[in-house]
Amino acid sequence: MRKRAAVLCGAAVVVAGSFTAVPAGASTPQTAATAQAAKLSWKKCGTTDYPTLQCASLKVPLDHANPHGKQITLALSRVPHTAKTYQGPLLVNPGGPGGSGLTLAGFVASSLPKAVAAQYDVIGFDPRGVGRSTPALNCKPGHFDPVRPNSLPSTPAIEKANIQRAKSFARACGTKHASVLPYINTVQAVRDMDAIRAALGAKRINYFGYSYGTYLGAVYAKLYPERVRRLVLDSIVDPTGVWYEDNLAQDYAFNDRHRALMAWIAKYDATYRLGTDPEKIEAKWYAMRAALAKKPAGGKVGASELEDTFIPGGYYNGYWPYLAEAFSAYVNDKNADPLVEAYENFAAVDAAGDNGYSIYTSVQCRDASWPRDWDQWRKDNWAVYEKAPFMTWNNAWYNAPCAFWPTDSLKPVNVANGKLPPVLLFQATGDAATPYQGGATVHRLLARSSLVVEQDGGNHGITLSGNACLDKYLAEYLTDGTVPRGHGEADAVCAALPDPKPLTSKAASPSSRGSTLHGMLGFRG
């Protein structure tokens, strides 16, 4: 939720699609005169990076159980197909919950091989409540303004201050969005996706989702298995742990990833001057945290904001050189400016981030039951903290509004499914945001799925991010439905890309595709 994709603006060159040579399984596009196709009116909305983007809006019921009741609006984007062979719409989602998918359509269309992308209408969308969809939720603007209370509840007063923040946010959501909140959840979002399918005139859809988008796709497939043509899930949510248990599991994985950063810094002592022993470097990081708890850097970066700044490094190692430089400058040179800059680049929350967090909590708090007794949270998170201190309490407070949420909870969807065509899954072994077990679990639950593993990879969101081995499997699947079939848990294994080099090296800059993608995926999802 900490970083949002750029808004769509400017003029685009419209590429007209050809509707000939439709393969078996793809829907035949309807004419503009039909009722379904008339629901969408596409207009130019291209950007410099994605000039062929088009935008439209679609009205859907707030409550799909009451189709003639109050309507809300979904914002859609499209990169039209250009090839004679047309394989139907490919819906894409960046995760969250709360991530905007409008620009992602342009990214996916431009990152896939041209011959593959040309066969699809790549469809992005802002899920209900998000971004350009209306109403867009913003429960409490400025909720993450610095400096927040220390995330570590080492005294009753600090714990009380953090609990009050969580209660205040939950109360603000219930007050401002009382009529909408019961309908902000994964199942309603899935019903919206099927409304998009119908408006596109498609009998079946292709779907490509990252992070939380994998759960969204799996739930769609459960509710509408006959309407799934191809399904790609990258960095996979464990559907058996939504959402309280999944967040506790994240804490262990992020702690491991933070230690991987410390080990990486140790390899480059000549650059960062923080030592060659990862454990001692980690001790310096926690000493920096303690100092910032007493005196925030630049009046902005306290202990909680420091965690916010380094958490993105658990999602994407392309950020490591920048984080290491800020760490080094603070410790060795008593210079806090690079740390403040890193906070502003990676962690500061703007209005789009406020909206994203409002949806994140609204969906997760509604999707499944959470402990309503704070004593349970306290017990569980202190137990995790003893083994994984880096993110545990920061993550607890991020999710704490769910302990006080003003709506009741639904039951998670059992996504087990034997009715689908072949499905393609991607998972890195060291992913922190969606730990490896989620990919292995979904592989077992989806009967005809194939799992491609990035061995020793630690990034979150791994396809279209520079790994040619992974992208080859993705392109083959989207071309003709081919999936790898292996023996054992993984059907195919790809080696991870090398970790980055320090910024002083010519090889310092992370891959442009990788950094672009991870800016769109955001954090916490």
Sequence and secondary structure as in RCSB ss.txt:
>XXXX:A:sequence
MRKRAAVLCGAAVVVAGSFTAVPAGASTPQTAATAQAAKLSWKKCGTTDYPTLQCASLKVPLDHANPHGKQITLA
LSRVPHTAKTYQGPLLVNPGGPGGSGLTLAGFVASSLPKAVAAQYDVIGFDPRGVGRSTPALNCKPGHFDPVRPN
SLPSTPAIEKANIQRAKSFARACGTKHASVLPYINTVQAVRDMDAIRAALGAKRINYFGYSYGTYLGAVYAKLYP
ERVRRLVLDSIVDPTGVWYEDNLAQDYAFNDRHRALMAWIAKYDATYRLGTDPEKIEAKWYAMRAALAKKPAGGK
VGASELEDTFIPGGYYNGYWPYLAEAFSAYVNDKNADPLVEAYENFAAVDAAGDNGYSIYTSVQCRDASWPRDWD
QWRKDNWAVYEKAPFMTWNNAWYNAPCAFWPTDSLKPVNVANGKLPPVLLFQATGDAATPYQGGATVHRLLARSS
LVVEQDGGNHGITLSGNACLDKYLAEYLTDGTVPRGHGEADAVCAALPDPKPLTSKAASPSSRGSTLHGMLGFRG
>XXXX:A:secstr
         S          S  TTS     TTSTTGGG   EE   SS TT EEEEEEEESSTTSTTS EEEEE
EEEE   SSS   EEEEE  TTT   HHHHHHHHHHS HHHHTTSEEEEEE TTSTTSBS   SSTTTT S    
SS  SHHHHHHHHHHHHHHHHHHHHHSTTTGGG SHHHHHHHHHHHHHHHT SSEEEEEETHHHHHHHHHHHH G
GGEEEEEEES   TTSTTHHHHHHHHHHHHHHHHHHHHHHHTTHHHH S S HHHHHHHHHHHHHHHHHS BTTT
B HHHHHHHHTHHHH GGGHHHHHHHHHHHHHH   HHHHHHHHHHT   HHHHHHHHHHHHHHHHHS     HH
HHHHHHHHHHHH TTTHHHHHHHHGGGGG SS         BSS S EEEEEETT SSS HHHHHHHHHHBTTEE
EEEEET   SS TTSS HHHHHHHHHHHHH      SSS SEEEE       TTSTT S  HHHHHHHHHH S  
